[in-house]
Amino acid sequence: MSLGSERGRVEAAVSRLPKWLLMLAVAGAIGAVRYYNVRIAGAFLLGAAAAWINLRLIEQAVDRIGRLASSGDASAVKPKRRAVWMLVQFIAVALGAFVILRYSGISIIAVFCGFLVCPAAVIVEIVYELVKYEHS
């Protein structure tokens, strides 16, 4: 298999991830409504939305790293400054999420389960690839 076709398969798999994530989020929310209540389903969907945002941020970061690596222009990047800025953003988001979850009464467990939709989508994609391309 050529590198170009392998790259195309990887890009196709990455483009399918949000679809798997959406399907799992909807299925999980339906299950949460059926077995618990609408409030738990909403918390689950909140976690799934956070997982989708996280997936997009990771995708953008990897794309940026790939572009910088392929351009070979190391002078265009100030790694220490960017790393500090990313750390500040992460801390701000983590603190904001903690305050919202702690004082809003939203089920933290349901939000966390919703956040696990992203790894579940990756597992579904792996199974899909194994079945589609008949890997052993």
N, C-alpha and C positions, 0 to 999 in steps of 0.2 A: 504494500500500500504506500502511495506517495505521501510526502509531507503535506502537499496542498490538500489532498482529499482528507487526510487526518485532521488538518486544521479546520476544514469545513465541517467535519463531524463534531469537533469540539465546539465550534461556534453555534452549530445547530442545537447541541445539547444545552449550552448556556442560554440560548434564546428560548428553549422549552421550559427552563426552570420557573420563570414567573407564572406560566400556565399551570404547572403542577402545583405551585404554591397556592394559586387562586382556588384550584379545585379542592385541595386539602383544607384550605381555610373555610370554604363554603361547607364542605362535608363535616368538618369539626364543629362549625357553628350550628348546623342542623342537629347534630348529635347533642350538643350542649343544650339547645332549646328543648329537645325531646327528653333528655334525662335530668336536666337541672332547671334552668330558667333563662329568660331573655337577658338578664343582667350578666350571668356567667358567659353566655354566648357573646355578648358585647365585649366583655373583657378578653375572651379568646380572640375575637376579631381585632381588638386593639393590639394584642401581642403579635398576631399574624401581620398586621400592617407594619409594625416595628420590624419584623423579620424581613419584609419586602424592602423597606427603606435600608436596612442593614445590607441586604444583598446588593442593592444598587450602589451603595457607598463602596462596598468591597470591589464591585465590578469597575467603578470609576477609578479607584486607587490602582488596581491591577493594570488597567488600560494606561494610566498615566506612567506607571513604572515601565511598562513595555515601550511606550513612546520614548521615554527618556533613555532607556537602554539601547533602543535601536538608533536614536539620533547620535549617540556618542558624545553629546555636548554636556559634560559634567559641570562646566562653569555656569550653566543656566539654573542650577539648583543650589539652594542654600539648605543643605540637609538638616542642620541643627535647628535653624529657624522654623522650618516646616514641621519637624518632629515636635518641637515645643508647641507650635500652634495646634497640631493634631491632638496632642495631649490635653491642652486647654479645652478644645472642643469636646473631647471625649468626657472629660470630667464634668463639664457643664451639662451635657446630655444625661450623663449618669445621675448627677445630683437632681436635675429636673425630673427625670423619670422616678427617682426614689421619692421625692416630695409628692409628686402626683399620686403614685401608688400608695404611699403610706397614709396620706391624709384624705384621699378621696373615697375610700371604702371599696374600691375596686378589688376584686379577688386577684391577689398576686399569683396564686397558683394557676388560675385560668389564663392570665396574661403570659406567664412563663410557658404554659402548654401551647399557647398560640405562637409564641416565639420559636418553639420547636418545629413549627411547620416548615421552616427553611431546611433544616437537616433532613426532615422526612421527604421533602421534595427532591433532595439530592439522592436519597435512597431509591425513590420511585424512578428517577431518571436512570440510575445505575441498572435497576431491574429491567427497565424498558430497553436500554442498550444491549443488555445481555440477551434478551428475548429477540429483539429485532435483528441483531447481527449474529445470533446463535453462537456466542462465545461459550467456551466451556471452562 
